[in-house]
Amino acid sequence: MKFVPKILLVAVLLTAYSCKRFPNPFAEHNTILAEVENKKLYLHDVSPIFTPNMTSEDSLKILRSYVDQWVKKQLKIKEAERMLEESQKDIDQMVQEYRNSLLTHKVDQFYVDKNIDTLFTDTQIADYYNQNKADFILDKTLVKARIVRIPRSYDKKKTIEELMLTPREEGYQDLLDLCVKNNFELTELNQWTDFAVLRSLLPVDKTQDYDYLLNTAKVNEFEANDFIFYVRVLSVCRAGEYAPQESVREVIKRVIFNKRKEEIIRAHEDSLYRGALDNKEIVVNVN
């Protein structure tokens, strides 16, 4: 079916009030500005688009543009309705399913927020880790390491190496004091870190693997410009091994949280079901 949109810009009223400013030119706010079949655009619908400092000419220009866009939008909607008429049922079903999904999600979230336990004990995390270690196989090597950068001119380089190899806590404190006193750059990777990240902090050829750095009993030395880098890997966990528990701690907490969430939702659904059966609100004919 063809139709012709009706557009009325009430030019006579605009002319009569050309010296006034919008939205005052129209005393009658029920004036119809445009029609597309049974859809109507009224004057009061467009009043928010005007500002007090607009001239009548500017207001008319903006009004015409707004009305044109409104009409085009309505025409596109009508065209879409005709084109999609056969699939309208599918669209209605999709809308209904989306609405139902939003509603049930709101209900689930209400009971989760009300009942979820957000505390995770070390025992819970350790138990999950030990029961699911196969899920935590490393695909990359992780390290803990320490790097000290000193000027090439520093004449007590041997002391740096000795302190970095000292296992005692006093040796580490002496190293820390030495770095502070001489303004040496000390980089400590105390958390499990991708081996590639460690290499990126050193003046090395990024295309090589440098596996020899993984020897925890040795301090390795690199030179670049006026500086010397001393690096020692303190701990290593290689690709293919189980990830250290502390490196997957946050992952485990998220998994436990999601399991608790699922249990709360399932328990509420079961409670609803049993209550509806007891109250004879539902009939299930499948055994």
Contacts in CASP RR format, 6 or more apart in sequence:
PFRMAT RR
TARGET T0000
AUTHOR 0000-0000-0000
METHOD contacts of the structure
MODEL  1
MKFVPKILLVAVLLTAYSCKRFPNPFAEHNTILAEVENKKLYLHDVSPIF
TPNMTSEDSLKILRSYVDQWVKKQLKIKEAERMLEESQKDIDQMVQEYRN
SLLTHKVDQFYVDKNIDTLFTDTQIADYYNQNKADFILDKTLVKARIVRI
PRSYDKKKTIEELMLTPREEGYQDLLDLCVKNNFELTELNQWTDFAVLRS
LLPVDKTQDYDYLLNTAKVNEFEANDFIFYVRVLSVCRAGEYAPQESVRE
VIKRVIFNKRKEEIIRAHEDSLYRGALDNKEIVVNVN
3 36 0 8 1.000
3 37 0 8 1.000
3 78 0 8 1.000
5 34 0 8 1.000
5 35 0 8 1.000
5 36 0 8 1.000
5 37 0 8 1.000
5 71 0 8 1.000
5 74 0 8 1.000
5 75 0 8 1.000
6 34 0 8 1.000
6 35 0 8 1.000
6 36 0 8 1.000
7 33 0 8 1.000
7 34 0 8 1.000
7 35 0 8 1.000
7 67 0 8 1.000
7 71 0 8 1.000
8 31 0 8 1.000
8 32 0 8 1.000
8 33 0 8 1.000
8 34 0 8 1.000
8 35 0 8 1.000
9 33 0 8 1.000
9 60 0 8 1.000
9 63 0 8 1.000
9 64 0 8 1.000
9 67 0 8 1.000
10 26 0 8 1.000
10 31 0 8 1.000
10 33 0 8 1.000
10 43 0 8 1.000
13 25 0 8 1.000
13 26 0 8 1.000
13 31 0 8 1.000
14 25 0 8 1.000
14 56 0 8 1.000
14 60 0 8 1.000
16 25 0 8 1.000
17 24 0 8 1.000
17 25 0 8 1.000
17 26 0 8 1.000
17 56 0 8 1.000
18 56 0 8 1.000
19 56 0 8 1.000
20 56 0 8 1.000
21 50 0 8 1.000
21 52 0 8 1.000
21 53 0 8 1.000
21 54 0 8 1.000
21 55 0 8 1.000
21 56 0 8 1.000
21 59 0 8 1.000
22 47 0 8 1.000
22 50 0 8 1.000
22 54 0 8 1.000
22 56 0 8 1.000
22 59 0 8 1.000
22 63 0 8 1.000
23 43 0 8 1.000
23 47 0 8 1.000
23 50 0 8 1.000
25 56 0 8 1.000
25 59 0 8 1.000
26 43 0 8 1.000
28 43 0 8 1.000
29 42 0 8 1.000
29 43 0 8 1.000
29 44 0 8 1.000
29 47 0 8 1.000
30 42 0 8 1.000
30 43 0 8 1.000
30 44 0 8 1.000
31 42 0 8 1.000
31 43 0 8 1.000
32 40 0 8 1.000
32 41 0 8 1.000
32 42 0 8 1.000
32 43 0 8 1.000
33 41 0 8 1.000
33 42 0 8 1.000
33 43 0 8 1.000
33 45 0 8 1.000
33 46 0 8 1.000
33 63 0 8 1.000
33 67 0 8 1.000
34 40 0 8 1.000
34 41 0 8 1.000
34 67 0 8 1.000
34 70 0 8 1.000
34 71 0 8 1.000
35 41 0 8 1.000
36 71 0 8 1.000
36 74 0 8 1.000
36 75 0 8 1.000
36 78 0 8 1.000
37 74 0 8 1.000
37 78 0 8 1.000
39 74 0 8 1.000
41 67 0 8 1.000
41 70 0 8 1.000
41 71 0 8 1.000
46 63 0 8 1.000
46 66 0 8 1.000
46 67 0 8 1.000
49 62 0 8 1.000
49 63 0 8 1.000
49 66 0 8 1.000
50 59 0 8 1.000
50 62 0 8 1.000
54 62 0 8 1.000
81 88 0 8 1.000
84 91 0 8 1.000
107 268 0 8 1.000
108 265 0 8 1.000
108 268 0 8 1.000
111 264 0 8 1.000
111 265 0 8 1.000
111 268 0 8 1.000
112 261 0 8 1.000
112 264 0 8 1.000
112 265 0 8 1.000
115 264 0 8 1.000
116 257 0 8 1.000
116 260 0 8 1.000
116 261 0 8 1.000
116 264 0 8 1.000
117 260 0 8 1.000
118 257 0 8 1.000
120 252 0 8 1.000
120 253 0 8 1.000
120 256 0 8 1.000
120 257 0 8 1.000
124 256 0 8 1.000
125 245 0 8 1.000
125 249 0 8 1.000
125 252 0 8 1.000
125 253 0 8 1.000
125 256 0 8 1.000
126 245 0 8 1.000
128 252 0 8 1.000
128 255 0 8 1.000
128 256 0 8 1.000
129 136 0 8 1.000
129 245 0 8 1.000
129 248 0 8 1.000
129 252 0 8 1.000
133 242 0 8 1.000
136 242 0 8 1.000
136 243 0 8 1.000
136 248 0 8 1.000
137 240 0 8 1.000
137 241 0 8 1.000
137 242 0 8 1.000
137 243 0 8 1.000
138 237 0 8 1.000
138 238 0 8 1.000
138 239 0 8 1.000
138 240 0 8 1.000
138 241 0 8 1.000
138 242 0 8 1.000
138 243 0 8 1.000
139 239 0 8 1.000
139 240 0 8 1.000
140 194 0 8 1.000
140 195 0 8 1.000
140 196 0 8 1.000
140 239 0 8 1.000
141 194 0 8 1.000
141 195 0 8 1.000
141 214 0 8 1.000
141 236 0 8 1.000
141 237 0 8 1.000
141 238 0 8 1.000
141 239 0 8 1.000
142 192 0 8 1.000
142 193 0 8 1.000
142 194 0 8 1.000
142 195 0 8 1.000
142 236 0 8 1.000
142 237 0 8 1.000
142 243 0 8 1.000
142 244 0 8 1.000
142 247 0 8 1.000
143 189 0 8 1.000
143 192 0 8 1.000
143 193 0 8 1.000
143 195 0 8 1.000
143 198 0 8 1.000
143 214 0 8 1.000
143 233 0 8 1.000
143 234 0 8 1.000
143 235 0 8 1.000
143 236 0 8 1.000
143 237 0 8 1.000
144 189 0 8 1.000
144 190 0 8 1.000
144 191 0 8 1.000
144 192 0 8 1.000
144 193 0 8 1.000
144 233 0 8 1.000
144 234 0 8 1.000
144 235 0 8 1.000
144 236 0 8 1.000
145 188 0 8 1.000
145 189 0 8 1.000
145 193 0 8 1.000
145 198 0 8 1.000
145 231 0 8 1.000
145 232 0 8 1.000
145 233 0 8 1.000
145 234 0 8 1.000
146 164 0 8 1.000
146 186 0 8 1.000
146 187 0 8 1.000
146 188 0 8 1.000
146 189 0 8 1.000
146 231 0 8 1.000
146 232 0 8 1.000
146 234 0 8 1.000
147 185 0 8 1.000
147 186 0 8 1.000
147 187 0 8 1.000
147 188 0 8 1.000
147 189 0 8 1.000
147 198 0 8 1.000
147 201 0 8 1.000
147 202 0 8 1.000
147 229 0 8 1.000
147 230 0 8 1.000
147 231 0 8 1.000
148 160 0 8 1.000
148 164 0 8 1.000
148 175 0 8 1.000
148 179 0 8 1.000
148 184 0 8 1.000
148 185 0 8 1.000
148 186 0 8 1.000
148 187 0 8 1.000
148 229 0 8 1.000
148 230 0 8 1.000
148 231 0 8 1.000
149 184 0 8 1.000
149 185 0 8 1.000
149 187 0 8 1.000
149 227 0 8 1.000
149 228 0 8 1.000
149 229 0 8 1.000
149 230 0 8 1.000
150 157 0 8 1.000
150 160 0 8 1.000
150 182 0 8 1.000
150 184 0 8 1.000
150 227 0 8 1.000
150 228 0 8 1.000
150 230 0 8 1.000
151 226 0 8 1.000
151 227 0 8 1.000
151 228 0 8 1.000
152 223 0 8 1.000
152 226 0 8 1.000
152 227 0 8 1.000
152 228 0 8 1.000
153 226 0 8 1.000
154 160 0 8 1.000
154 182 0 8 1.000
154 228 0 8 1.000
157 228 0 8 1.000
159 178 0 8 1.000
160 175 0 8 1.000
160 178 0 8 1.000
160 230 0 8 1.000
161 219 0 8 1.000
161 221 0 8 1.000
161 230 0 8 1.000
163 171 0 8 1.000
163 172 0 8 1.000
163 174 0 8 1.000
163 175 0 8 1.000
163 178 0 8 1.000
164 175 0 8 1.000
164 219 0 8 1.000
164 230 0 8 1.000
164 232 0 8 1.000
165 217 0 8 1.000
165 219 0 8 1.000
165 232 0 8 1.000
166 172 0 8 1.000
166 174 0 8 1.000
166 175 0 8 1.000
175 186 0 8 1.000
176 186 0 8 1.000
178 184 0 8 1.000
179 185 0 8 1.000
179 186 0 8 1.000
187 201 0 8 1.000
189 197 0 8 1.000
189 198 0 8 1.000
191 247 0 8 1.000
192 237 0 8 1.000
192 243 0 8 1.000
192 244 0 8 1.000
192 246 0 8 1.000
192 247 0 8 1.000
195 213 0 8 1.000
195 214 0 8 1.000
195 236 0 8 1.000
198 213 0 8 1.000
198 231 0 8 1.000
198 233 0 8 1.000
199 206 0 8 1.000
199 210 0 8 1.000
199 213 0 8 1.000
200 206 0 8 1.000
202 222 0 8 1.000
202 229 0 8 1.000
202 231 0 8 1.000
203 222 0 8 1.000
203 223 0 8 1.000
203 224 0 8 1.000
203 229 0 8 1.000
204 210 0 8 1.000
204 222 0 8 1.000
212 220 0 8 1.000
213 220 0 8 1.000
213 231 0 8 1.000
213 233 0 8 1.000
214 233 0 8 1.000
214 236 0 8 1.000
214 238 0 8 1.000
215 233 0 8 1.000
216 232 0 8 1.000
216 233 0 8 1.000
216 234 0 8 1.000
216 235 0 8 1.000
216 236 0 8 1.000
218 232 0 8 1.000
219 230 0 8 1.000
219 231 0 8 1.000
219 232 0 8 1.000
220 230 0 8 1.000
220 231 0 8 1.000
220 232 0 8 1.000
221 228 0 8 1.000
221 229 0 8 1.000
221 230 0 8 1.000
221 231 0 8 1.000
222 228 0 8 1.000
222 229 0 8 1.000
222 231 0 8 1.000
223 229 0 8 1.000
237 243 0 8 1.000
237 244 0 8 1.000
237 247 0 8 1.000
273 282 0 8 1.000
275 281 0 8 1.000
276 282 0 8 1.000
277 284 0 8 1.000
END
